[in-house]
């Protein structure tokens, strides 16, 4: 049995940053990754390093107060500087480059322009590098925007692999990939159970996107969403700034320095388990890109999942009802700065250092003004879907007969079955009830996965968990097909 000062679960930016900072301070650390490091959400990001997360500061000042809005600004600005400083110590080309970030609104009338002006005013009060941008300096669909100077882009994979390499070289550090954590017992010491053995640690950090041990009922306070990204080859020079268009769905654009005329575009966000057929989301995003840019070709595409807290601020700190377990979740699509902030917060807490941002990010906070509406909407949606599944819209009971590549949920002998037929003709049949809380899963044709519309769990066609909150797989079923 391995014993360390701190065990960190999952190797994305939050986990690796925390582990690296603790190791630098002299702690023994074990990092436990279910798959391979930097292949989860961190590996599917647009990699914007910015404190401009949409239009956040007027909301934060109103809902949390100007002092806490200032803490959020300071934390995320410090995260950009932290990454830049760390890049300078790594023997890796991380592609770090400073550039402006712009959030803009479309032609929604004076109310949209007024919202931007309010955002600029609040941001300036918080000493952020904010300025107002008119339509002449924006993409064709832009009416007004807020610009933050001295933001950045980078290659998170190169950056984090460099951190991991440094971590693996330490005498008191351990990095275990393809190691699934199945349970965490808080105590003195804590016990971390995996499919390959047990680790004892004074403290445990759950940097698992969604906490695999949910003592704070975060499924009720985190809204899951999926979004889509394309790497596009442009006929002309890519823009020299990052752009984010608010609205539903949003649209994101950033250049890829060092990659010729390639840029990344993103958008078409929707609640997980909805938005079907999801494969159409890629088509719509391509249409949006071609309407705004001189797109010559699409090099590759992918999708990602994020969880947004009901009050928009991530949950980072001690897990409720635990003395030595910590969580980092709810980054809302802004995980590059958010994960870095988490690494600084959690390492400071474990090392006994004071951190002025801790109260704002506390997982135990109650923010009724900021979260009441979103909390009610998120949980009403989940409950309505659950009731519809089991009371109003039961799946049809019919023979299992699918063409290759098709999937459906049916009723079979009183049990809801999620069935998929592969291109090779082989059937994959699993229980359709999500192993988290029982909501019926929906087919995601863009990723060929079963997604839970209630709380965002996702599963492979064989029932293997892909995304938490579910930590157990869907039961595999075996019955004949017509």
C-alpha positions in Angstrom: 0.0 0.0 0.0 1.3 3.4 -1.0 1.3 6.3 1.5 1.7 9.9 0.5 1.0 13.4 1.8 -1.7 14.1 -0.9 -3.5 12.0 -3.5 -4.8 13.9 -6.5 -7.5 12.2 -8.5 -7.5 12.9 -12.3 -4.8 14.5 -14.5 -6.4 17.5 -16.1 -5.2 21.1 -15.6 -6.7 21.4 -12.0 -5.2 18.1 -10.9 -1.8 18.5 -12.4 -1.5 22.1 -11.3 -2.4 21.2 -7.7 0.0 18.2 -7.7 2.9 20.2 -9.2 2.5 23.0 -6.6 2.4 20.5 -3.7 5.4 18.7 -5.0 7.3 21.9 -5.4 6.5 22.6 -1.7 8.1 19.3 -0.7 5.1 17.1 -0.4 4.9 13.5 -1.5 2.1 13.2 -4.1 0.3 10.5 -6.0 -1.7 11.5 -9.1 -4.3 8.9 -10.2 -5.7 9.1 -13.7 -8.5 6.9 -15.0 -7.4 7.1 -18.6 -4.3 9.0 -19.8 -3.4 12.4 -18.5 -4.7 15.4 -20.4 -7.2 13.4 -22.5 -10.4 14.5 -20.7 -12.0 17.9 -20.7 -8.6 19.7 -20.6 -7.6 17.9 -23.8 -10.8 19.1 -25.6 -10.5 22.8 -24.8 -10.1 25.9 -27.0 -7.3 26.8 -24.5 -8.2 30.5 -23.9 -6.4 32.0 -20.9 -8.6 34.9 -20.0 -10.4 36.5 -17.1 -13.2 37.6 -19.5 -15.6 34.8 -19.2 -18.5 36.0 -21.3 -19.9 39.1 -19.5 -19.4 38.1 -15.9 -18.5 41.2 -13.8 -21.7 43.2 -13.7 -23.5 40.0 -12.6 -20.8 39.2 -10.0 -20.8 42.8 -8.6 -24.6 42.7 -8.3 -24.9 39.2 -6.9 -21.8 38.8 -4.8 -20.7 42.4 -4.2 -17.9 44.4 -5.7 -15.3 43.0 -3.3 -16.0 39.4 -4.4 -16.1 40.5 -8.0 -12.7 41.9 -7.5 -11.5 38.6 -6.0 -12.7 36.7 -9.1 -11.0 39.2 -11.4 -7.7 39.0 -9.4 -7.8 35.2 -9.3 -8.2 34.8 -13.0 -5.7 37.5 -14.0 -3.2 35.8 -11.6 -3.9 32.5 -13.3 -2.7 33.8 -16.7 0.5 35.1 -15.1 1.0 31.8 -13.3 0.8 29.8 -16.5 3.2 32.2 -18.2 5.7 31.9 -15.4 5.4 28.1 -15.4 5.9 27.9 -19.2 9.2 29.7 -18.7 10.4 26.9 -16.5 9.3 24.0 -18.7 11.4 22.4 -21.4 8.5 22.3 -23.8 7.1 24.5 -26.6 3.7 25.5 -25.0 2.8 28.1 -27.6 2.0 30.7 -25.0 1.2 34.0 -26.6 -0.4 37.2 -25.2 -3.3 38.6 -27.2 -6.6 40.5 -26.5 -9.9 38.8 -25.8 -13.2 40.3 -26.9 -16.7 39.4 -25.8 -19.4 40.9 -28.1 -23.1 41.0 -28.6 -25.1 40.9 -31.8 -27.4 43.6 -33.2 -29.9 43.3 -30.3 -30.6 46.9 -30.0 -29.6 49.4 -27.4 -30.1 46.9 -24.6 -27.2 44.8 -25.8 -24.9 47.8 -26.2 -26.0 49.1 -22.8 -25.1 45.7 -21.2 -21.6 45.9 -22.7 -21.1 49.5 -21.5 -22.1 48.4 -18.0 -19.7 45.5 -18.1 -16.8 47.7 -19.2 -17.6 50.2 -16.4 -17.6 47.5 -13.7 -14.5 45.8 -15.1 -12.5 49.1 -15.1 -13.5 49.6 -11.4 -11.9 46.2 -10.7 -8.7 47.3 -12.4 -9.2 45.0 -15.3 -7.7 45.9 -18.7 -11.2 46.6 -20.2 -12.2 48.9 -23.1 -15.4 49.3 -25.2 -15.3 48.1 -28.8 -17.7 49.4 -31.5 -19.1 47.4 -34.4 -16.5 48.6 -36.8 -13.8 46.6 -34.9 -15.9 43.4 -34.6 -16.9 40.5 -36.8 -19.8 41.3 -39.1 -22.4 40.1 -36.6 -21.1 42.2 -33.8 -22.7 45.4 -32.5 -20.6 46.1 -29.4 -18.0 44.4 -27.3 -15.7 44.5 -24.3 -12.0 44.0 -24.9 -9.5 42.8 -22.3 -5.8 43.3 -23.3 -3.0 41.0 -22.2 -4.9 37.8 -22.2 -3.3 34.7 -23.7 -3.5 31.4 -25.7 -1.3 28.3 -25.2 -1.1 24.6 -25.9 -2.4 23.0 -22.8 -1.3 19.5 -23.8 2.4 20.5 -24.2 2.1 22.5 -21.0 0.6 19.8 -18.9 2.7 17.0 -20.3 5.7 19.1 -19.3 4.3 19.4 -15.8 3.6 15.7 -15.6 7.2 14.9 -16.8 8.6 17.1 -14.0 6.2 15.4 -11.5 7.2 11.9 -12.6 10.9 12.7 -12.0 10.4 13.6 -8.3 11.6 11.1 -5.8 8.4 11.4 -3.7 5.9 11.7 -6.5 3.9 9.0 -8.3 1.9 9.2 -11.5 -0.5 6.3 -12.2 -2.4 6.3 -15.5 -5.2 3.9 -16.4 -6.0 3.6 -12.7 -9.7 4.0 -11.8 -10.5 5.4 -8.3 -13.6 3.5 -7.0 -14.0 5.0 -3.6 -12.5 7.6 -1.2 -12.9 7.4 2.6 -12.2 10.6 4.4 -10.2 10.1 7.6 -6.8 10.4 9.2 -5.4 9.2 6.9 -7.8 9.1 4.0 -8.1 5.9 2.0 -8.3 6.0 -1.8 -9.4 2.7 -3.3 -8.6 2.0 -7.0 -8.9 -1.0 -9.3 -5.1 -1.5 -9.0 -4.7 -1.1 -5.2 -5.0 1.3 -2.3 -3.4 4.6 -1.5 -3.3 6.3 1.9 -3.0 10.1 2.0 -3.3 12.8 4.6 -5.4 14.8 2.0 -7.2 13.9 -1.2 -8.1 16.3 -4.1 -10.9 15.3 -6.4 -10.1 17.1 -9.6 -12.5 14.9 -11.5 -14.6 17.5 -13.5 -17.6 16.4 -11.4 -16.8 15.0 -7.8 -16.8 11.2 -7.9 -17.8 11.4 -4.2 -20.7 13.9 -4.1 -21.2 14.7 -0.4 -22.5 18.2 -1.3 -25.2 17.1 -3.7 -23.5 18.9 -6.5 -25.7 17.2 -9.1 -28.3 19.7 -8.0 -26.0 22.7 -8.3 -24.1 21.9 -11.5 -25.7 22.2 -14.9 -24.2 20.1 -17.7 -23.7 21.4 -21.2 -22.0 20.2 -24.4 -20.4 22.3 -27.0 -18.7 21.7 -30.4 -15.4 22.8 -31.9 -13.9 22.8 -35.4 -10.3 23.5 -36.5 -10.7 25.4 -39.8 -8.2 26.3 -42.5 -8.8 29.9 -43.6 -8.2 31.5 -47.0 -6.7 34.5 -45.3 -4.8 35.5 -42.1 -6.6 34.4 -38.9 -7.7 37.2 -36.5 -5.1 38.4 -34.0 -7.7 38.4 -31.2 -9.9 35.9 -29.4 -13.6 36.4 -29.8 -16.7 35.2 -27.9 -20.2 36.0 -29.0 -22.8 35.8 -26.3 -26.3 34.4 -26.9 -27.8 31.0 -27.4 -25.9 29.3 -29.0 -22.7 31.2 -28.4 -19.9 31.5 -31.0 -16.2 31.3 -30.1 -13.1 32.1 -32.3 -9.4 32.1 -31.6 -6.3 31.8 -33.8 -3.8 29.0 -33.5 -0.4 30.7 -33.5 2.3 28.7 -35.2 -0.3 26.7 -37.2 -0.5 28.7 -40.4 -3.9 29.9 -41.3 -5.7 27.6 -38.9 -8.2 28.9 -36.3 -10.5 27.2 -33.8 -14.2 27.9 -33.8 -16.7 26.7 -31.2 -20.4 26.9 -30.2 -23.7 25.2 -30.6 -23.9 24.5 -26.9 -26.8 22.7 -25.4 -27.8 20.8 -22.2 -26.3 17.3 -22.2 -28.8 14.7 -23.3 -30.6 17.2 -25.5 -30.0 18.9 -28.8 -30.5 15.7 -30.9 -29.4 14.9 -33.5 -26.1 16.1 -32.2 -24.3 15.4 -35.4 -26.2 18.3 -36.9 -24.5 20.6 -34.4 -21.2 20.2 -36.3 -23.0 21.1 -39.6 -24.6 24.2 -38.0 -21.2 25.3 -36.5 -19.6 24.9 -39.9 -22.3 27.1 -41.4 -21.7 29.7 -38.7 -18.0 29.6 -39.4 -18.4 30.0 -43.2 -20.8 32.9 -42.7 -18.2 34.8 -40.7 -14.9 33.6 -42.1 -13.2 32.6 -45.4 -13.1 28.8 -44.5 -11.2 26.7 -47.1 -11.5 23.4 -45.2 -12.3 21.8 -41.9 -9.2 19.9 -40.5 -10.8 18.2 -37.6 -13.7 18.4 -35.1 -14.5 17.4 -31.6 -17.0 18.1 -28.8 -16.6 18.7 -25.0 -18.6 18.8 -21.8 -18.6 21.4 -19.1 -20.5 21.9 -15.8 -21.6 25.4 -14.8 -22.4 26.2 -11.2 -25.8 27.7 -10.5 -24.2 30.9 -9.4 -21.5 30.9 -12.2 -18.5 30.7 -9.8 -16.7 27.3 -9.6 -16.7 25.2 -6.4 -13.1 24.9 -5.2 -12.1 23.9 -1.6 -13.0 21.5 1.2 -15.7 19.0 0.3 -18.8 19.3 2.6 -18.9 16.7 5.5 -15.2 15.9 5.0 -12.1 17.0 6.8 -9.4 16.1 4.4 -11.1 15.8 0.9 -11.2 18.7 -1.5 -13.0 19.3 -4.8 -12.6 21.5 -7.9 -15.6 21.7 -10.3 -18.0 23.9 -12.1 -15.6 25.9 -14.4 -18.4 26.6 -16.9 -16.2 26.3 -20.0 -13.4 28.5 -18.7 -11.3 25.7 -17.2 -7.8 26.9 -18.3 -7.8 29.9 -15.8 -10.3 28.2 -13.5 -8.2 25.0 -13.2 -5.1 27.1 -12.5 -7.0 29.1 -9.9 -8.1 25.8 -8.4 -4.5 24.5 -8.3 -3.4 27.6 -6.4 -6.3 27.6 -4.0 -6.1 23.9 -3.1 -2.4 23.8 -2.7 -2.5 26.8 -0.5 -5.3 25.3 1.7 -3.4 22.0 2.0 -0.2 23.7 2.9 -1.9 25.9 5.5 -1.4 29.2 3.5 -3.9 32.0 3.5 -5.6 32.8 0.2 -7.9 35.8 -0.2 -10.0 34.0 -2.9 -11.0 31.0 -0.7 -14.3 32.4 0.6 -15.6 33.3 -2.9 -14.9 29.8 -4.3 -15.9 27.8 -1.2 -18.0 24.7 -2.0 -20.0 25.3 1.1 -21.2 28.8 0.2 -24.9 29.7 0.0 -25.6 32.4 -2.6 -29.4 32.7 -2.8 -29.5 35.9 -4.8 -27.0 34.6 -7.4 -28.3 31.1 -7.7 -32.0 30.8 -6.9 -33.4 31.1 -10.4 -30.8 28.8 -12.1 -31.0 26.3 -9.2 -34.8 26.0 -9.5 -34.7 25.8 -13.3 -32.0 23.1 -13.3 -33.7 20.9 -10.8 -37.2 21.4 -12.2 -35.9 20.3 -15.5 -34.3 17.1 -14.1 -37.4 16.2 -12.1 -39.8 16.8 -15.1 -37.6 14.6 -17.3 -37.5 11.8 -14.7 -41.3 11.9 -14.3 -41.9 11.9 -18.0 -39.6 8.9 -18.4 -41.4 6.7 -15.9 -45.0 8.0 -15.9 -45.9 9.7 -19.2 -43.6 8.7 -22.0 -42.5 5.1 -21.5 -40.3 3.8 -24.3 -42.2 1.6 -26.9 -42.2 -2.1 -26.5 -41.1 -3.5 -29.8 -38.7 -6.1 -31.3 -35.1 -5.2 -31.4 -34.4 -4.5 -35.1 -31.9 -1.8 -36.0 -29.8 -1.0 -39.0 -26.1 -0.7 -38.5 -25.2 2.6 -36.9 -28.7 3.0 -35.4 -29.6 3.2 -31.7 -32.8 3.5 -29.7 -34.4 3.0 -26.3 -37.1 0.4 -26.1 -39.1 -1.5 -23.4 -38.3 -5.2 -23.2 -40.1 -7.4 -20.6 -40.7 -4.4 -18.3 -37.1 -3.1 -18.5 -35.9 0.0 -20.4 -33.1 -1.0 -22.8 -30.6 1.2 -24.6 -29.7 -0.6 -27.8 -27.1 0.2 -30.4 -26.1 -1.7 -33.5 -22.5 -1.2 -34.6 -21.4 -0.8 -38.2 -20.2 -4.4 -38.1 -23.8 -5.5 -37.3 -23.1 -6.4 -33.6 -25.7 -5.3 -31.1 -24.8 -3.6 -27.8 -27.6 -3.6 -25.3 -27.5 -2.0 -21.8 -29.9 -0.8 -19.2 -31.3 2.6 -20.2 -31.6 3.8 -16.6 -28.6 6.0 -15.7 -26.6 4.5 -12.8 -26.5 7.8 -11.1 -30.2 8.5 -10.4 -32.2 6.4 -12.9 -33.1 8.9 -15.6 -33.4 7.3 -19.0 -30.4 8.0 -21.2 -30.6 9.6 -24.7 -28.6 8.6 -27.8 -25.8 11.0 -28.8 -25.3 10.3 -32.5 -22.4 12.7 -32.9 -20.3 10.9 -30.3 -22.0 7.5 -30.3 -22.7 7.6 -26.6 -25.6 7.4 -24.2 -26.1 10.7 -22.4 -28.2 11.4 -19.3 -30.5 14.4 -19.8 -30.9 14.9 -16.0 -27.4 15.4 -14.6 -25.0 14.9 -17.5 -23.6 11.4 -17.0 -22.4 9.8 -20.3 -21.7 6.2 -21.2 -20.0 4.3 -24.0 -22.2 1.8 -26.0 -21.0 -1.0 -23.7 -22.1 0.9 -20.6 -18.7 2.1 -19.6 -18.9 5.5 -17.8 -17.5 8.4 -19.9 -18.6 11.4 -17.7 -19.5 11.7 -14.1 -21.6 12.1 -11.9 -22.2 8.4 -12.6 -19.3 6.3 -11.5 -20.8 2.9 -12.2 -21.5 1.6 -15.7 -24.9 0.7 -17.3 -25.7 -3.0 -16.8 -25.0 -5.0 -19.9 -28.0 -7.0 -21.1 -28.1 -10.0 -23.4 -31.2 -11.0 -25.4 -31.9 -12.0 -29.0 -32.7 -9.7 -31.8 -35.0 -10.0 -34.8 
